[in-house]
């Protein structure tokens, strides 16, 4: 099983500050982690951090001994909520490995943890060095342990920490020029990550094409729709022969034919489908390429619960249908768990969410309220042009690469929102401001009942 850990850059900074107070001695912190699971994968997401006070420990430059009484409240929470516990300590000397002392201490500790929590899911231990790099391992109920596939740090930059590699693998010829631009490390990060694309039509189609050609390790595709003739002007790698086939299956078949090593999971369902939700929850990065606000709101929530770096792509072509154009513009939003949300940035309102839900659940009532003027601001079907969609898909992929491999003259924090208008001739970038407090309380919560604290999602799961 592939096991990973995700935490925000703010959480990572808080842990680093505690573990390295400047005295050259080891320190320790505990974490409560949410869980995500999909076939063959387990993911832990940091929800709560408990620094163990220095004066409660015996600390040297090579060892830290601490009272397990600080662990007991987390064990109780883990038992009640189906969560995991984790221990992380520092190696001030910079040695990114587990020592024999660590092996002995972890064997005793996690045997007790599994006995207390009494589940079969992994818990974890980790070490951090002064550079901030983290090495983790999962501890299983049978007493075995294994290195985490990676640790993902989600912040203004996206950083991956992986176990030290042996001999460097040769970069495939198809990726050589990508590596020339962004470095071997970025290629290796791309090769090892799990990436989701929700919405596989106008913007999602070209985006899938680009990330597949980057050599992304795993790609998860979610879209309930089938290819129609009207889609052929903008979904790359589709033909007339594909009309009637699920969009995700057409794109998955293309990625497999491409033969660059990406593994694909395709879900021809709405994002609210339980299997699709669980598959996306174990991703590291997700792109939202949806027109509607319900799906974007759900994906923003999912990214918060499960520690995902979330890129939202939106395009607007305001035309009268007879050749008259009012506006051509679009935006790429980058969202981090615990910061602002799409709703907080003004992309939609509660009224728009309510209206879209009504349109899905009761189309007749929706049409009646629309006709009487009670519903405003809900976009209807608009003209679509492949070149425009491709432009903003490319902008989103470049934004992803620039956060994996920070290369701007200014810090990435100033580019949370990018809006580009072709008709007005401007390109605006804005920083992330404010916090969505209603969402922030769920950072790293992971699996819970009801799922995402939304009872209707549990009803869908039972129906399935």
C-alpha positions in Angstrom: 0.0 0.0 0.0 1.2 3.5 -0.9 1.0 5.7 2.2 1.5 9.5 2.2 1.3 12.4 4.5 0.0 15.9 3.7 0.3 19.1 5.8 0.1 22.8 5.2 3.1 25.1 5.1 1.8 26.9 8.2 1.6 23.5 10.1 5.1 22.6 8.8 6.5 26.0 10.0 4.9 25.6 13.5 6.5 22.1 13.8 9.8 23.3 12.6 9.8 26.2 15.1 9.2 23.9 18.0 11.6 21.1 16.9 14.5 23.5 16.4 14.6 26.1 19.2 18.3 26.8 18.6 19.9 24.8 21.4 21.1 21.9 19.2 19.1 19.3 21.1 16.3 17.0 19.9 12.7 17.9 20.5 9.4 16.1 19.8 5.8 17.0 18.7 2.7 14.9 18.3 0.0 15.2 15.6 -3.6 14.1 15.1 -4.2 13.2 11.5 -7.2 12.7 9.4 -7.3 9.7 7.0 -8.1 9.2 3.4 -8.3 5.8 1.6 -8.8 4.5 -1.9 -7.8 1.1 -3.3 -4.1 0.5 -2.7 -3.6 3.9 -1.0 -3.7 5.5 2.4 -3.2 9.1 3.2 -2.8 10.9 6.5 -3.5 14.7 6.8 -2.4 16.8 9.7 -5.3 18.2 11.7 -3.9 19.0 15.1 -0.3 19.6 16.5 0.7 19.1 20.1 4.2 20.3 20.9 5.7 18.4 23.8 7.2 21.0 26.2 11.0 21.1 26.4 11.0 20.9 30.2 8.9 17.7 30.2 11.6 15.9 28.1 15.1 14.7 28.6 16.9 16.1 25.6 20.4 15.7 24.1 21.8 16.3 20.6 21.1 12.6 19.8 18.1 11.6 21.8 14.8 12.8 23.2 12.8 11.0 25.9 9.3 12.3 26.6 6.3 11.4 28.8 3.6 9.5 26.9 0.9 11.2 29.0 0.9 13.9 26.3 -0.2 11.2 23.8 -3.3 10.0 25.7 -5.7 12.8 24.7 -4.8 12.3 21.1 -5.4 8.6 21.4 -8.8 9.2 22.8 -9.7 11.5 19.9 -8.2 9.1 17.3 -10.4 6.2 18.8 -13.6 8.3 18.7 -13.0 9.9 15.3 -11.3 7.2 13.3 -8.1 9.3 13.0 -4.4 8.5 13.2 -1.7 9.7 15.6 1.8 10.6 14.6 5.1 11.4 16.4 7.7 13.7 14.8 11.1 14.6 16.3 14.2 16.5 15.2 17.6 15.4 14.1 19.6 18.7 14.7 22.7 17.2 13.0 20.9 16.9 9.7 20.8 13.1 9.4 17.6 12.3 7.5 17.2 8.7 8.6 15.8 6.7 11.5 18.4 5.6 14.1 18.5 2.3 16.0 17.3 4.2 19.0 14.3 5.5 16.9 13.6 1.9 15.8 13.4 0.6 19.4 11.3 3.5 20.7 8.9 3.4 17.8 8.4 -0.4 18.1 7.3 0.0 21.7 5.3 3.1 21.1 3.2 2.0 18.2 2.5 -1.4 19.6 0.7 0.5 22.4 -0.9 2.9 20.0 -2.5 0.1 17.9 -3.6 -1.7 21.1 -5.3 1.5 22.3 -7.0 2.6 19.0 -7.6 -1.0 18.0 -7.9 -0.5 14.2 -6.0 -1.9 11.3 -5.0 1.4 9.7 -1.5 2.8 9.9 -0.2 5.5 12.3 3.2 7.2 11.7 6.4 8.5 13.0 8.7 11.1 11.3 12.0 12.9 11.6 12.7 16.5 10.5 16.1 18.0 9.8 17.0 21.7 10.0 16.4 22.3 6.3 12.7 21.3 6.9 12.9 18.0 5.0 10.8 15.3 6.5 11.2 11.5 6.4 8.2 9.4 7.6 7.2 5.8 8.0 3.9 4.1 8.5 3.4 1.7 11.4 1.0 -1.1 10.8 -1.1 -3.2 13.3 1.0 -6.3 12.6 4.1 -4.6 14.0 5.7 -3.9 10.6 6.6 -0.5 9.2 7.4 1.0 5.8 8.6 4.3 4.5 6.1 6.8 3.4 5.9 7.3 -0.4 6.2 11.0 0.2 5.3 14.0 2.5 3.5 16.8 0.7 3.7 20.4 2.0 0.9 22.6 0.6 1.6 26.3 0.8 2.4 29.2 -1.5 4.9 26.7 -2.9 4.2 23.0 -3.2 7.0 20.8 -1.8 7.5 17.1 -1.7 9.8 15.2 0.7 10.7 11.7 -0.4 13.0 9.0 1.1 16.6 9.4 0.0 17.0 7.8 -3.4 19.8 5.4 -4.4 21.2 5.7 -7.9 19.5 8.4 -10.0 17.2 7.1 -12.6 17.8 8.2 -16.1 15.3 10.9 -17.3 13.2 9.6 -20.2 13.9 11.3 -23.5 10.3 12.7 -23.7 10.9 14.6 -20.4 14.5 15.7 -21.0 13.5 19.2 -22.1 11.1 19.6 -19.2 14.0 18.7 -16.9 16.2 21.3 -18.7 13.6 24.0 -17.9 12.5 22.9 -14.4 15.2 20.6 -13.1 15.5 16.9 -12.3 13.9 17.4 -8.9 10.7 18.9 -10.4 10.4 16.0 -12.9 10.8 13.5 -10.1 8.1 15.3 -8.1 5.8 15.2 -11.0 6.5 11.6 -11.7 5.7 10.7 -8.1 2.5 12.7 -7.5 -1.2 11.8 -7.8 -3.2 14.4 -9.6 -6.9 14.8 -10.1 -8.9 16.6 -12.8 -12.5 17.2 -12.1 -14.3 18.3 -15.3 -12.9 16.8 -18.5 -14.4 19.0 -21.2 -13.3 22.4 -22.6 -10.6 23.3 -20.1 -10.2 19.8 -18.5 -9.5 18.1 -21.9 -6.4 20.2 -22.9 -5.2 20.2 -19.3 -5.2 16.4 -19.2 -3.2 16.4 -22.4 -0.6 18.7 -20.9 -0.2 17.0 -17.5 0.0 13.6 -19.2 2.9 14.9 -21.4 4.6 16.1 -18.3 4.8 12.5 -17.1 2.5 12.8 -14.0 2.6 9.5 -12.1 -1.1 9.0 -11.5 -4.1 10.9 -13.0 -7.6 10.7 -11.6 -10.4 11.8 -14.0 -13.9 12.7 -12.9 -16.7 13.8 -15.3 -20.3 12.4 -15.7 -20.8 13.5 -19.3 -20.4 11.8 -22.7 -18.8 13.3 -25.8 -21.2 15.2 -28.0 -20.6 16.7 -31.4 -20.6 20.2 -29.9 -17.6 19.2 -27.8 -15.4 18.4 -30.8 -14.4 22.0 -31.2 -12.5 22.1 -27.8 -11.9 18.6 -26.2 -8.5 17.7 -27.6 -7.9 14.1 -28.7 -11.6 13.4 -29.4 -13.0 12.5 -32.8 -16.5 11.8 -34.3 -15.9 8.2 -33.4 -16.0 9.1 -29.7 -19.4 10.7 -29.8 -21.5 9.0 -27.1 -18.6 7.7 -25.1 -17.9 8.9 -21.5 -15.4 11.8 -21.7 -13.2 10.3 -19.0 -12.9 7.0 -20.8 -11.9 8.8 -24.1 -9.2 10.8 -22.3 -8.0 7.8 -20.2 -7.6 5.8 -23.4 -5.6 8.7 -24.9 -3.2 8.8 -21.9 -2.7 5.1 -22.1 -2.0 5.2 -25.8 0.5 8.0 -25.2 2.6 5.5 -23.3 4.5 7.9 -21.1 3.9 5.9 -17.9 1.0 7.7 -16.3 -1.5 5.5 -14.6 -5.1 6.6 -15.0 -8.3 6.1 -13.0 -11.5 7.2 -14.8 -14.8 7.9 -13.0 -17.7 8.7 -15.4 -19.7 10.2 -12.5 -20.5 13.4 -10.8 -17.9 14.5 -8.1 -20.5 13.7 -5.4 -20.2 10.0 -6.3 -18.6 8.2 -3.3 -16.0 6.4 -5.4 -14.9 9.6 -7.1 -14.7 11.5 -3.8 -12.5 8.9 -2.2 -10.2 8.7 -5.3 -9.7 12.5 -5.3 -9.2 12.6 -1.5 -6.0 10.6 -1.9 -4.6 12.9 -4.6 -1.9 15.5 -3.8 -3.0 18.1 -6.3 -6.4 18.7 -8.0 -7.6 20.8 -10.9 -11.2 22.0 -11.0 -12.4 22.5 -14.5 -16.2 22.9 -13.9 -18.7 25.5 -15.0 -21.1 25.1 -12.1 -20.7 26.4 -8.6 -22.0 23.3 -6.7 -19.1 21.2 -7.9 -16.6 23.9 -7.2 -17.9 24.4 -3.7 -17.7 20.7 -3.0 -14.2 20.4 -4.4 -13.0 23.4 -2.3 -14.4 21.6 0.8 -12.8 18.3 -0.2 -9.4 20.0 -0.7 -9.7 21.4 2.8 -10.6 18.2 4.6 -7.8 16.2 2.7 -4.9 18.7 2.3 -5.0 19.1 -1.5 -3.4 21.9 -3.5 -6.4 23.1 -5.5 -6.2 25.0 -8.9 -9.6 26.2 -10.2 -9.9 27.2 -13.8 -12.7 29.4 -15.1 -13.4 30.9 -18.6 -16.1 33.3 -19.8 -16.9 34.2 -23.3 -19.8 36.7 -23.3 -21.3 36.7 -26.8 -24.7 37.3 -28.3 -24.6 34.2 -30.5 -24.5 36.4 -33.7 -20.9 37.4 -33.8 -21.1 40.2 -31.1 -18.6 39.8 -28.2 -18.9 41.6 -25.0 -16.1 40.1 -23.0 -13.4 37.3 -23.3 -11.8 36.6 -20.0 -10.9 33.9 -17.5 -9.1 33.2 -14.2 -7.0 30.7 -12.4 -7.3 30.5 -8.6 -4.9 28.7 -6.4 -6.4 27.6 -3.0 -4.6 26.2 0.1 -6.3 24.4 3.0 -7.0 26.8 5.8 -6.9 30.0 3.7 -9.5 31.8 1.6 -12.2 30.0 -0.4 -13.7 30.4 -3.8 -16.9 31.7 -2.1 -14.9 34.1 0.0 -13.2 35.4 -3.1 -16.6 36.3 -4.5 -16.8 33.7 -7.3 -20.3 32.7 -6.2 -22.9 33.4 -3.6 -25.1 31.3 -1.3 -28.0 32.2 -3.6 -26.2 30.9 -6.7 -25.5 27.6 -4.8 -29.1 27.3 -3.8 -30.3 28.0 -7.3 -28.0 25.5 -8.9 -29.1 22.8 -6.4 -32.7 23.6 -7.2 -32.1 23.3 -10.9 -30.6 19.8 -10.4 -33.2 18.6 -7.9 -36.4 20.2 -9.3 -36.0 21.6 -12.8 -39.6 22.7 -13.0 -39.5 24.7 -9.8 -36.2 26.3 -11.0 -37.7 27.4 -14.3 -40.7 28.9 -12.5 -38.5 30.9 -10.1 -36.2 32.0 -13.0 -39.2 33.2 -15.0 -40.6 35.2 -12.1 -37.2 36.8 -11.5 -36.4 35.2 -8.2 -33.1 33.7 -9.5 -30.4 35.9 -10.9 -26.7 35.4 -11.7 -26.7 31.7 -12.6 -24.8 31.3 -15.9 -26.6 29.5 -18.7 -24.9 27.6 -21.6 -22.4 30.0 -23.3 -20.4 29.9 -26.5 -17.1 28.0 -26.2 -13.9 28.2 -28.2 -11.1 25.7 -27.9 -8.3 28.3 -28.2 -9.6 30.2 -25.3 -10.0 27.1 -23.1 -6.5 26.0 -24.1 -5.1 29.3 -23.0 -6.4 29.1 -19.5 -5.6 25.4 -19.2 -2.0 26.2 -20.0 -2.0 29.1 -17.5 -3.2 26.6 -14.8 -0.5 24.0 -15.7 2.2 26.7 -15.6 0.9 27.9 -12.3 1.2 24.4 -11.0 4.8 24.1 -12.3 5.8 27.5 -10.9 4.7 26.4 -7.4 6.6 23.1 -7.7 9.6 25.0 -8.9 9.4 28.6 -7.7 11.0 30.7 -10.5 9.2 34.1 -10.3 11.0 37.3 -9.4 8.2 37.8 -6.8 7.1 35.2 -4.3 4.3 32.9 -5.3 2.1 34.3 -2.5 1.2 37.2 -4.7 -0.4 35.0 -7.4 -3.4 33.4 -5.6 -5.7 34.8 -8.2 -4.8 35.5 -11.8 -7.4 37.1 -14.1 -6.8 37.7 -17.8 -9.1 39.7 -20.1 -8.4 39.5 -23.8 -11.0 42.2 -24.6 -9.9 44.7 -21.9 -6.2 43.9 -22.4 -5.1 43.3 -18.8 -3.6 40.5 -16.7 -4.1 41.0 -13.0 -2.7 38.9 -10.1 -3.8 39.2 -6.5 -2.5 37.7 -3.2 -4.5 35.4 -1.0 -6.3 37.5 1.6 -8.4 36.4 4.6 -9.5 33.0 5.9 -12.7 31.2 5.4 -13.2 30.4 9.1 -16.1 28.0 8.4 -13.8 25.8 6.3 -10.6 26.3 8.2 -11.8 24.4 11.2 -11.9 21.2 9.0 -8.3 21.4 7.7 -6.9 17.8 7.8 -10.1 16.3 9.3 -10.2 13.6 6.6 -12.8 10.8 6.7 -15.7 11.4 9.0 -19.4 10.6 9.4 -21.2 12.2 7.7 -18.6 12.5 4.9 -17.3 16.1 4.6 -19.9 16.8 7.3 -22.6 16.7 4.6 -25.4 14.2 5.4 -26.6 14.0 1.8 -23.2 12.5 0.7 -23.7 9.7 3.2 -27.1 9.1 1.7 -25.6 8.9 -1.8 -23.0 6.4 -0.5 -25.7 4.2 1.0 -27.7 4.3 -2.2 -24.6 3.2 -4.1 
